[in-house]
Amino acid sequence: MSFEQGLSGLNAATKSLDVIGNNIANANAAGFKAATALFSDVFANSQTGSSATAIGIGAQLVAIAPQFSQGNISTTNNPMDVAINGSGFFRLSDSGAISYSRDGQFHLDKQGYIVNSTNLHLTGYAADTNGNIAPSSPVDLKLSSSDIPPQVTSNVNAALSLNSSAAVPASAPFNPNDPTSYTNSTSVSVFDSLGNSHVMSLYFVKSAVANTWNVHANVDGTPVANIDLGAGAGNPLPLVFDNGGAMTTAMPANMSIDLDGVATALGTSNGATPTLTMSINLAGSTQFGNAFGVNSMDQDGYASGRLSGVAIGADGVILGNYTNGQAKNLGQMVLINFNNNQGLKAMGGNLWGETPDSGVPLIGVPGSGNLGVLQASATEDSNVDLTAELVAMITMQRVYQANAQSIKTQDSVMQTLVNLR
């Protein structure tokens, strides 16, 4: 017996206790991966080679191996927190210096970049002004706070149920201010080139001619002469139905609104395009013996909108929600994988660095290939198992005591030899 074995055993036990202590210290660090100390035995070199009776001279530390098992996922109240469920790493940039992390605790900095707690920029695919995302070289993700410009209404679509048994209005001619001069009415908002909303009211007048209705309209309560439904300004649009209640009038119809005339009637000025042209499509409307109803009504215009919040999908797409009810893609997070995760080097701060042993980074969108998916408003917990670590600590404490005892025993043997007379 020699002192070397016991001394190397003490060093090995100390290193293992250091690793265990570091695991326990990071039990609450988001995205932290526990590590295990790996050891091997040591033999003295010999000119005659190894022998069947050779005795090793102790143990040595050969590696600290991280364990990349999945940690539990906990929900949070921060919509920018993102957890990876599966394999992969976030790609972070520090002025071009790239590192990787499983810690998805992100927020926006004052410039709109998505950053982690140490202000490293999250990278991914950028979106163009129309919200289209094309895979390219990852860039620092920055959420634009620009308003969405307004979109002028170009199409109005409606499907209505008209009552075939309704009576012809008692009053004539049609007057939007006289409810007895029309059978039913409804309305829809349309938008001009500046995003101003205008209320377009549609009035349905049953004709004395069988299976025929006339549609009148006005905008913002101004005279019907400001609207041309395709039959001339102020004239009604006729709707004809067959004996089965289906509409036979060709759709859509081209219509226009004289916005200057509307402004004059209201005593205001119009800064938008003077004439608002659009198509109106009432296809799908029917005439049956039931009560009047609006089955569907929509138009494709909207006012300008400001960014009110973001939502992150499982595929990493960052969707911006705007005050005008619209949504637009703002970018997409990417994930990175390696052929050998064990070859990554720990850099501190929940960061990992690429090495020749790890292989080159393999980039992709979440959910593609063998990459995991993302969960927003959540973080991945440390994968440290405290129970297992405490048991390992007790075991390693006994190993340390046993190696110390071996040194003590060797000392006792040496003392016996010294005391021989």
Secondary structure, DSSP 8 states (H G I E B T S, - for coil): --HHHHHHHHHHHHHHHHHHHHHHHTTTSTT---EEEEEEEE----TT---TT----EEEEEEEEE------EEE-S-TT-EEEESS-EEEEEETTEEEEES----EE-TTSBEE-TT--EEEEEEB-TT--B---S-EE-B-----B--B---EEEEEEEEETT----SS-S--TT-GGG-SEEEEEEEE-TT--EEEEEEEEEE-SSTTEEEEEEEETT--GGGEE-SSSTT--EEEEB-TTSBB-S-S-EEEEEEHHHHHHHHT----S-SEEEEEEE-TT-EEESS--EEEEEEES-B--B-EEEEEE-TT-EEEEEETTS-EEEEEEE-EEE-S-GGG-EEEETTEEE--TTT-S-EEE-TTSTT--EEEESEEE-----HHHHHHHHHHHHHHHHHHHHHHHHHHHHHHHHHT--
